[in-house]
């Protein structure tokens, strides 16, 4: 039995980020050959995990995480599970994973999901998985354990055409449809603004286009700010039917302006992709030359381009692709090729299981000092979140 852990703690998690869907995808692939169960911990059930099979939510806070440990121990005992690996899918549940690894004599695996390299602290574990090269380079020089670059976390989405038409209406012939899928809040505001500018550029240059911004609403103020910057070619979609498993809607669009997992799902769907770039008014067109820059930073807003490729964010460079169907087809083929080479979860699950099996020899192998430091960090973070909530 593989036991997966993920957090949804008030003030620290949203319950709707891409790493929840990455966990769903990878655990689903692993379940095809091994038994597995997902446990979320926090004050609320993550919306992304709604309807998931083999799943339990346990209510606890960052401060009283040991309550969660006791309930998981009871869950394992009641079901008679022989736990062979514990995989914590974010740092907020690393301490719970550490205690369980000791108590159940199982190896602990930890995933660092996206985001920048840590400024101050990240828990130590015998096995660490990272999604992109910048994190791999950072942790490889700073960890005592094994660091593995494992970006594989998507499969080809199934297109739900009936739902897409219900949400967006019939697709207009001759109109280029752009998607921007991601949470709507301060974190991704600039990416949405960049997508709005991009679509305006297309319309101003005679390529009729529309943008559909799809995402869990984190800030009404940011949404209003984005609406004021948009024109009639842009619509916003924040209802649950529009945001839950939004990857199932990608087949409706022609182009995705994405970040992180959104880029991967767009590639898996064979879509043309743009991703954000530091210091640019427009996002960057994904091709074989720009891929390495995006991949290095998980296709996030941290991406920077070398001087010799910065011109790809110029309309003079990317607009001609959309006047040629053969060039557009080449971009779609590139997306599928890169997905298969780097991000296919079927291939990733095979490698993941091999690493689980190799790690069996390190069952329960953890430093008590690492456990103490992580517990102290989470207790302090819990107090900080309570303070933020009270002001």
Secondary structure, 3 states (H helix, E strand, C coil): CEEEEEEECCCCCCCCCHHHHHHHHHHHHHCCCCCEEEEEEECCCCHHHCCCCCEEEEECCCCCHHHHHHHHHHHHHHHCCCCCEEEECCHHHHHHHHHHHHHHCCEEEEEECCCCCCCCCCCCCCEEEECCHHHHHHHHCCCCCEEEECCCCECCCCCCHHHHHHHHCCCCCCCEEEEEECCECCCCHHHHHHHHHHHHHHHHCCCCEEEEEECCECCHHHHHHHHHHCCCCEEEECCHHHHCCHHHHHHHCCEEEECCHHHHHHHHCCCEEEECCCCCCCCEECCCCCHHHHHHCCCCCCCCCCCCCHHHHCHHHHHHHHHCHHHHHHHHHHHHHHHHHHHEHHHHHHHHHHHHHHHHHHCCCCCHHHHHHHHHHHHHHHHHHHHHHHC
